Amino acid sequence: MDVFELHRGHSPLIISMPHSGTALSPGLEARLTGEGRGLPDTDWHVPQLYNFLSGFKASVIKANFSRYVIDLNRDPTGTSLYPGQATTELVPTTLFDGTPIYKDGQEPDEDEIEQRRFEYYDPYHRALTELIVQTRMEHGYVLLWDAHSIASEVPRLFEGVLPDLNLGTNGGESCDRTIERWAVKAMMDHEEYASIVNGRFKGGWITRAYGRPSQNVHALQMELAQSAYMKTESAPWAFDETKADALRAALKDTIKAALDAAAMLYSGEVK
């Protein structure tokens, strides 16, 4: 199986889906606990939710393998993105709730982690880098949207119930403030959803590493509460088409606002 699927579009918009894959590397399933084999921390149904991207002529890169093989949205050095807060590693050994992923003695060692990085992490990021360079050459700028979702209640990671829409720009550093402002307004105009910008989720490694406004690359992360588009946040993680269709309207409007802001910015009409 290929490490990722890539669709090349014809607009400045790139969508990254690093956590929606469910494939496991050869021999890995037998080493996982029963809880780990269920892949509960997957960004369930994110590609299905974003089924409207052809209307934006977007480029889409989507991981095929589970984040339990390697987490494509973590610092490759293993440095925590949220110092002092609970999170998971480059190669996770626990679920979000702290439950072990591996059977006793089956955890990967440093050599295996490095091999996984070579086989799965590096190809995805190499392809994303090339896609960004090509898109910027064609359009002069890039809007990178990193698409995620998570259960609305994960006590180990955050208190209470997560807002439905969580937009992250690394505190305003990963995209131009105009783009952030227009996107936030469009998101918050959908008052039927609780929303926040740069709350618990400010953007992972992809947002932080690739968002370079000074180089005309603007990155935003959208972390969605799965309760906003799923029937259940536990197995069998059923998709809810009625909920999803309503949520798509908010996502479309937010993406469009960010794209419109970028287009205005680079047309010289916004200072």
N, C-alpha and C positions, 0 to 999 in steps of 0.2 A: 504494500500500500504506500502511496505517496505521502510524504510528510504533511503536505498541505494541498489545497485546491486554490487555483488562482484564476480569476476572471479579469481580463484587462478591459477597462472601460475607456470612455472618451471625454471625461470631465475632470476637473481638479480634485474630485472627491475620491478618497480611498477609505474603504471600510476594512478594519482588521477584526477578526474573530478568533482570538487565540485560545479560548477555553471551552469551545463548543464541541470539540472532538471527543470521541468515546473509544477509539481503538487503543489497544494495549500492545506493547512491544512483545516479541516472542518470549514465551516462558514466564512473563510477568504475572499473569492472572493466578497461577498456582502459588505464588509467593504472597498474595494479598489475603488479608482477613476477609471474612464474609462481608463486613461493612465496607471494606475497601473495594471489593469486587462490584459493589452496587454503584460506584462512581457518584456518590451523592453531591459532590461539590462541582459537578459539571454546570456550565452555563447552558442549561437545558433549552432547546428549541430556538436559540437565538437566530440561526439562519432562516428558520421558518417565519419567525416574527418579522425579520427584515426582508420580506419577500417583495418589497416595493422598490428595491435599489436600482433596478433597470430603468425606472423612470428618471433617476438622477444620472444615468449613464456612468455609474460609479464603478471603480475597480474594487474588487473584493478578494481578500486573501483570508482563507479559513483553514484552521488547523484540523487535521484528521485524528490526531492522537490525543489521548486524555492528558490533562494537566498532571496526572499522577505519574506519567512517563517523565515529563519535565514541564515546568511552568514557564511558558514563553513570555510571561509578563512580570518576570522577576529579574533583578540585577544579576547578570551572569557571574559576578564575583561572589554572590551569596549575601551581599550587604542588605540589611533590612530596609524596605521602603518606608516603614513606619516605626522608627525607633521607639522603644518603650511600650509598643502596643503588640498584641498578639497578631501573628500573621503566619503564613506558611512559607516553606523554603523553596529554593530553586527546584529541587526534587523533593516534593512533600513526603514526610513520613507520618504525618497525622492528618486526620480530617479537620475541617473547620472547627468541630466541637472538641478536638483534642484526642479523639479515639485513634489508636494506631491503625495505619494503613497496611503495614506489613506484619506477617507472622513473626514470632520471636526468632531473631537471628537471620532474618531474610532481608534486612534493610540493605540498600546499596552502599558500597564503599566509595571512596573518593575516585578510584579508577573507573568504576561503573558510571558515576555521575559525569565524569569528564567524557566518557564514551557517548553517553546519552546527549550531552551537549553537542558533541561533534555530529551525531547522526540526526538529531531532531531540532535542537535549538538553532544552531548556526544556519541550516538551510532556510528556515522560516525567516530569520532576520536578514539574511543575505537577499532573499527574494523581496522582502519588504523595502529594504534599502534601495535596491535596483528600481523597484516600482516608484518609489518617491522621487528618485533622480529623474526617471523617464517622464513622470507626470509634471514635475517642475520645469523640465526642458520644454515640454509641449505647451504648458499653460502659464508658466511664469511663477506659479505658486501652487501650494498643495493644502488641502484641508483633510487631515487624517482624523478619522472617527474610530475610536477603539470601543467595540461593542461588547458589553458584559451583562451578566445578571447573577443574582445571588438570592438565597432565601431571605425573606423579610425579617426573620428573627434568628440571629446567631449570637447568643449571649457572650461567647468567648471573644468575638470580634467587635461587637458594638452593643450598646445598651438599648433596650426597648425595641421598637419597630422601625425599620429603615424606611425613609421616604420612598415613594414609588419611583421617582426619577432623581438620580444623583449625578450631576454633571461635574466633571473634574477638569481643571486646567492647570494643575500644580500651582494653585494660588495665583493664577494669572500669568505664570511664566511660560506656559507652553503654547499660547496663542495670543494674537493681538487683542488688546482690550476691547476694541470695537466688535470683533467677532464674538468674544465672550459675552459682551453686553447684549448684542442682538439675539444670540442663542438663548441666554437666560431669560430675556423678556418673552420670547416665543414659548419657552418651556413653561414659564409661570403663568402665561395667559391661559393655559389649560388648568383651570382651577379645580377641576375634578380630581386632579392628582396632587399629592403632596410632593414637593420638589425642593431641591437644595443645590447650591453650587459650592464646591470645595468643602464639603462636610467631611464625613468619615472617609469617603473615597475621593481623593484629590487627583487620582491618576496614577497608574502603575508605571512599570518600567518603559513600556512602549510610549505612553504619553510624555514621560519625562525625557526619554532618550532622543526621541525624534522631533518633539516640538521645539522648533527653532525659528521663532518669528523673524529674527534678524536675517535668516536665510530663506524666508518666504515659505516656511513649513509650519503650519499651525495645527496643533494636535489637541483633541478633546476626548475625554473618556466619558461614556455613559454607562453607569451601573444601574441596572433596573432591579427593583424588587420583583421576584418571580410571582408573587401574589397578584401582581398587576396584569398578568397574562396567562397564568396557569390555574388549573382547577385545584391542584394539590402541589405542595412543596415537598412532598415525600413520595416514595415509590407508589405508583408508577410514573410520577411526574407528568401528569396528563396536561396537555395543551388545551387552552380554552379559546376557541376561535372568536367567540363574541367579545371577550375581554381583549384579545389580541388586536382585533380590528379597531377597537376604540383607541387602544394605546398607539397603534400605528399612526393615527392622525397626529398625536402629540410628537411622535418621533419625526414624522415627515416635516412638520412645521418647524421644529427645532433645527433639523439639518438644513432645511431651506433657508432659514434665517441666517445661519452661519455661512452658508454659501453666498447668499446675497450680500452679506457684510463684506466677505472677502472680495467678491466681484467689484463692489463699490470702492473698497480700499485700493485695489490695484488699478481701477480706472482713474484714480486721482480725485474722486468726488468726495472721499471721506478723509479727513486729516487726523 
